[in-house]
Amino acid sequence: MRMDSSRISIKELQQLLRYFSTSTYRARETNPVATEAMNKCIHLVSLDYECSYIDNSTGELSSRYPSHLIVLESEKHASSSEQPSTIYEGTLDAAKMKDAISKARIARCRSRFPVPVILFRGKHICRSSTLSGGPELYGRCGFNFLFSSSGNNSPSPPSTVEHEDDLDEETEIDALKPGEWPLFDKVRNKDIKLLKMLNIGTIIDFMVEKKKIKFGVYVTSSEKVDKENRYNDFKILSLPYPGCEFFKEFRDNTHCSDGLLYDWSDPQVDTGLDIPEDDFLSQLKLDWSKYQKWDLTELTKNYMLLILSYVHESNDGLLLHCISGWDRTPLFISLLRLSLWADNLVHQSLSAADILYLTLAYDWMLFGHHLSDRLSRGEEILFFCFHFLTHLSENEFSLLRPRKRSPMVSTSARHESESSSFADFDDLEEKILYTQESSVSSSLSSSRSEEQPVVYSNLPAYMEQSQYGYLYFLITSLEKSADIDIKISSTQKLFWKN
C-alpha cells in the first residue's frame, strides 16, 4: 500500500543533486552526503524487502559500485494471492554470492559484474557492464597477481577516464595469442556461474557495437559475439541504443526527443537489432525492422515496451547492460523501477519523493554515473530519463491497469506530512494540489484493495493525473532551484505554461 507521507524532503533531494552534479562517487567515498545517500537507500529498500548486503566499502569488488550492494531476497508485504513466489525467491546467499563475484568480477568491463537491483515476482532484474576484452582481462589479472603476491589486498586498478567510450590503462596490451585462451574460458565460465546463481535467463545488450574498438584493439566484447558460444543457455537480445554522447544532440535540440534521429550509418555501428521470436512479443504489434527510422522518443518507448514484456512474461531474471553500465544501463533500470513503482508492483511503501531519491541515488549516483562529466560535455542523459516519464505514463506501459484517473481537483485534500516536506519550496507547494482516490484491484491482483496513485492538478494538461507527471515536474523544479548546470531555460515555457 502506498504510504501518504514522504521520508525524503526537498532539502535532502537538493543536497543529493548538488553533490551528484559536482562529484563522482567511489565505493571508498567518505563524504557525508554520499554516506547518507547509501544509508537512506538501504533504509528505503528495506521498508518493502527482506535484504542482505555485500560489503564493498573498500572498493575491493568494484571501485565504482555502491559501498554496500543491496541484495533483495523477498517482499515483506506480499501474500500468496498478491505475488506468486517462484522457486528462486529468497535463495540467494550473500556470502556465496560475494565469493562468486570475487571470482567472476574481471570477466566484465571495469569489473562491473552483474548485480541484482530490482526484485519483481521473485525474479531478479540485474545490471552490469559488457564482457571485458583480452587487453583489460589480462591487465587486471596481472594487476591482481602483483598485489596478491605482495600481500596487498588492493581493489581493481584505478581508471583515470570518465567517459564510456574511453579506455582503462590496460588498452596498450597486445591482442591475445592462441595459447592464452584458457584464461578467457575460465573467467567467462565464472561469469556464467554468477549469472546462473542469479537465475538470469535473458540478457539485454544496448551496445551499438559487437565489440568496442579503440586504436585498432578490441577492448570489450559481448555475449552476442562469443565465439565459443558459452552464453547459449541465455536468451540474448541486441537492442542497439545511442550512447551518452548522442544526448548532447538532445540538449541542443531544446531538450526535444521527438524527431531526433540517431546516425545508424556511423562506421562504429556494426550490430543491429536482434530479438527472439517469442510469441508474446507479437502482442506489441511493432515492426522491429524499422527501428533505425524511429526517433529517440519512439526508440525508447518501444524498447521499454519490449523490456516490460520480458519482465512480465519471463520465468527467469533479466540482465541489462551497455558498455560500462553507467549511462544507458541506469537509464533503463531507472525507467523500469519507476514504471513498476507506478503500478504499485515494487517499493509499495515509497512516496514519489522517496522513489525519486532512491533512483537518483542508487540507480545513478552510487553505481558510478559521471554526472559532472556528462554536464560538462552537454550529454544530458539523466535529464532525458525524467523528460521521458511523461511518455511512460501512457496506459500501454502499465502491467497492472490504466494509470490515468478521473480528474478530482481539491485544494483541501493536501496531506500535511507531504506538504510539510515542501514547506521550504513555496513555488512547488503552490503548484501541486492533489487528492487521492481508491479502487479495487485489477486482474493481476485479484480481490486486492489498494490506494491509487496520487492525482495532481494545476499542472500542464499532459502531465495531470499521473505519478510520472509529478516526478517529472519535481526533478525539473529541483534542477531550477539547486543551481545545477542543466540547461532548462529553453524548456521552461513547456513546464510552466498556464
C-alpha positions, -999 to 999 in steps of 0.1 A, spaced: 0 0 0 14 34 -10 22 55 21 9 91 23 40 105 39 74 111 24 105 102 43 126 123 20 124 161 20 130 186 -8 162 197 10 176 162 10 169 159 -27 185 192 -34 216 182 -13 219 150 -32 217 167 -66 243 193 -56 267 167 -45 260 144 -75 265 173 -100 300 181 -87 314 147 -76 317 112 -90 310 86 -64 335 59 -54 330 30 -31 356 43 -7 338 77 -6 338 93 29 318 124 20 289 126 45 264 133 17 275 101 -1 274 81 31 240 94 40 227 86 5 239 50 9 222 47 43 190 62 30 189 38 1 193 8 24 165 22 46 141 29 17 146 -5 2 143 -23 35 108 -9 40 94 -34 15 120 -61 11 140 -85 32 176 -78 22 211 -89 27 242 -68 20 275 -74 3 303 -52 17 323 -33 -10 333 -4 13 370 -7 2 361 -9 -35 377 -44 -35 349 -58 -57 344 -27 -79 356 8 -72 325 25 -89 298 4 -73 280 12 -40 299 6 -8 272 -18 1 254 -39 -25 217 -44 -16 205 -79 -24 167 -81 -23 157 -115 -11 119 -114 -8 90 -90 -3 78 -82 32 42 -74 25 33 -98 -4 8 -125 2 5 -156 -19 -26 -141 -37 -8 -108 -44 25 -121 -56 31 -157 -65 66 -166 -54 89 -186 -75 114 -213 -65 141 -187 -68 129 -161 -43 149 -159 -11 175 -184 -23 204 -160 -27 232 -164 -1 251 -131 3 283 -149 14 283 -173 -15 273 -146 -39 303 -124 -28 326 -154 -33 312 -159 -68 316 -122 -76 352 -122 -64 360 -150 -89 339 -135 -118 344 -97 -114 372 -94 -140 351 -111 -167 333 -78 -172 345 -43 -183 358 -23 -153 349 -52 -130 313 -41 -131 298 -75 -125 261 -84 -125 242 -71 -95 205 -77 -87 188 -43 -83 151 -49 -87 130 -78 -74 98 -85 -93 76 -115 -86 107 -134 -74 127 -126 -105 159 -106 -102 165 -77 -126 202 -71 -127 227 -47 -142 263 -48 -153 288 -37 -179 296 -58 -210 322 -85 -212 358 -74 -209 381 -79 -238 415 -95 -237 435 -63 -230 416 -55 -199 412 -90 -187 449 -98 -188 457 -63 -175 436 -69 -144 449 -104 -140 484 -91 -139 475 -63 -115 457 -87 -92 487 -112 -93 511 -84 -85 492 -72 -54 483 -107 -42 519 -117 -43 529 -86 -23 502 -93 3 483 -62 -6 445 -65 -7 440 -38 -33 409 -31 -53 409 -31 -91 433 -8 -109 423 28 -109 409 43 -141 415 79 -149 389 80 -177 353 91 -171 337 85 -205 321 53 -216 340 54 -249 373 59 -232 396 31 -221 413 19 -190 450 19 -189 453 -17 -200 445 -10 -236 482 -9 -246 484 -46 -241 487 -67 -273 458 -88 -285 456 -123 -271 477 -151 -285 460 -185 -292 477 -201 -261 461 -176 -238 425 -186 -245 423 -210 -214 421 -180 -191 394 -165 -212 374 -197 -209 379 -199 -171 369 -163 -165 338 -165 -188 327 -197 -170 329 -179 -137 307 -151 -151 282 -176 -163 281 -193 -129 273 -160 -113 245 -153 -139 230 -187 -131 232 -181 -94 211 -150 -101 187 -172 -122 192 -149 -152 176 -162 -183 176 -131 -206 204 -107 -214 196 -73 -229 225 -56 -246 223 -19 -255 256 -16 -273 257 -4 -309 289 -24 -315 296 -61 -315 329 -53 -297 343 -19 -287 374 -10 -306 399 17 -297 431 23 -316 426 -9 -335 423 -31 -304 391 -49 -292 388 -35 -257 354 -51 -248 334 -80 -261 298 -90 -256 278 -122 -251 262 -119 -286 296 -125 -303 312 -151 -280 330 -174 -305 328 -203 -281 290 -200 -277 294 -201 -240 263 -180 -235 240 -202 -255 220 -211 -224 208 -175 -222 183 -156 -244 203 -126 -258 185 -95 -271 206 -70 -290 188 -36 -286 213 -10 -300 207 23 -283 226 56 -287 254 62 -262 256 92 -238 273 114 -265 241 114 -285 223 132 -257 242 163 -265 221 165 -296 190 160 -273 202 191 -253 210 211 -285 176 202 -298 160 222 -270 155 190 -250 131 176 -275 134 139 -284 107 140 -310 121 138 -345 157 133 -331 173 105 -352 205 86 -345 230 82 -373 230 44 -378 254 48 -407 282 57 -383 311 32 -391 314 23 -354 279 9 -355 283 -28 -366 254 -45 -349 217 -45 -354 186 -52 -335 182 -89 -328 153 -103 -307 140 -138 -304 107 -148 -319 88 -151 -287 50 -154 -290 42 -127 -265 61 -101 -285 35 -103 -313 11 -85 -289 32 -54 -292 24 -51 -329 57 -34 -338 77 -36 -370 111 -41 -355 128 -39 -389 121 -2 -389 139 6 -357 165 28 -375 137 51 -386 124 56 -351 133 89 -334 146 89 -298 112 90 -283 98 61 -303 130 40 -299 129 44 -261 92 37 -259 94 6 -280 124 -7 -261 106 -1 -228 76 -20 -241 98 -49 -250 117 -49 -217 84 -47 -197 71 -77 -218 101 -98 -208 98 -87 -172 62 -98 -171 63 -129 -193 97 -144 -185 100 -170 -157 137 -160 -151 156 -129 -143 170 -103 -166 204 -87 -171 206 -52 -187 239 -37 -198 256 -13 -222 294 -9 -224 304 4 -189 270 1 -174 268 37 -161 248 56 -188 224 37 -209 220 10 -183 208 33 -154 185 50 -179 166 18 -185 169 5 -149 156 38 -136 127 39 -160 119 3 -153 119 8 -115 97 39 -118 73 21 -142 69 -9 -118 66 15 -88 38 35 -106 19 2 -110 24 -4 -73 43 -36 -81 76 -26 -64 85 -4 -35 49 -1 -24 57 19 8 75 47 -10 61 81 -19 70 100 -51 98 119 -33 111 86 -18 113 67 -51 129 98 -67 156 98 -41 162 61 -44 165 60 -82 187 91 -83 210 79 -55 211 42 -61 205 36 -98 225 66 -110 250 81 -85 261 51 -64 266 29 -95 290 54 -109 272 77 -133 296 106 -140 270 135 -139 296 163 -136 315 150 -167 283 145 -186 271 180 -178 305 195 -189 300 177 -223 263 186 -225 254 149 -226 222 151 -206 211 115 -205 200 118 -168 177 147 -177 163 127 -206 153 99 -182 130 122 -163 120 140 -195 108 107 -208 85 99 -178 55 117 -194 56 91 -222 58 62 -197 25 74 -181 6 61 -211 -16 31 -204 3 7 -227 33 7 -203 12 -5 -173 15 -41 -163 -14 -37 -139 -41 -13 -150 -47 21 -168 -27 47 -150 -48 78 -158 -75 87 -133 -107 107 -134 -100 144 -126 -105 152 -89 -94 187 -81 -92 196 -45 -72 222 -26 -82 209 8 -70 173 5 -33 180 8 -17 157 32 1 176 60 30 151 61 38 156 24 32 193 22 54 199 52 84 184 34 78 210 7 75 239 31 108 255 21 99 253 -15 70 276 -19 69 277 -56 64 239 -58 40 238 -29 17 263 -45 16 245 -78 10 210 -66 -26 204 -54 -36 168 -51 -60 143 -38 -61 106 -36 -87 80 -46 -91 43 -41 -103 14 -62 -103 -23 -64 -76 -43 -79 -70 -55 -114 -69 -90 -129 -33 -93 -120 -40 -88 -83 -75 -102 -78 -95 -93 -47 -69 -68 -37 -79 -33 -24 -52 -7 -27 -47 30 -28 -44 45 -63 -17 69 -74 -19 104 -63 -38 127 -87 -22 161 -93 -39 192 -107 -27 227 -117 -1 211 -138 1 213 -176 -27 192 -191 -5 164 -205 11 159 -170 -21 157 -150 -34 125 -133 0 109 -133 26 99 -108 51 104 -136 39 140 -141 48 148 -106 82 132 -107 89 150 -140 77 183 -125 97 177 -93 130 169 -110 129 200 -132 119 221 -103 148 208 -82 172 215 -110 159 250 -113 162 257 -75 195 239 -69 216 259 -94 226 227 -111 241 234 -146 214 216 -165 201 240 -192 164 240 -189 157 277 -197 147 268 -233 120 243 -220 107 263 -190 78 275 -211 69 239 -216 68 231 -179 55 263 -165 29 275 -191 -6 283 -178 
